[in-house]
C-alpha cells in the first residue's frame, strides 16, 4: 500500500506544530521554586527563576548604590537577593514574597521583580 504525499505532508505538519506548541508553552511556564531547590545548585545560574519564600528577619538593608539587599528562606536554606527598583508597599521582615530574577551564584540572585503576598485576615 502506497501512502499519498498529502498524508505525509499533513502528518509532518502535525508533528512540527506539536513540537512548536510544546516549546512555546514550556518556555513561558515558570512555576515557583523553593529556596532549597535553588540554593547550592549551579544549574540554575543564568536562568530566570521564581522563588516563593519568606524574608529573613533583620536582613533588609540598602546598598550604597540604592539597591535593596535582603535574604529569603524556606526554613531549610537561605539565598541573598539584590533588587534595584522600588520595593512593594508592604515589604517587611518575615513577609512572604516571590522573587523573580536570575541567580548569579548558587546562593545569590539578582531580582528583577518582587511580588508581596497579601496577608489574609482569614488565615
Buried (B, 14 or more C-beta within 10 A) or exposed (E): EEEEEEEEEEEEEEEEEEEEEEEEEEEEEEEEBBBBBBBEEEEBBEEEBBBBBBBBEEBBEEEEEEBBEBBBBBEEBBBBBBBEEEBBEEBEEEBBBBBBBBBEEBBBBBBEEBEBEEEEEEE
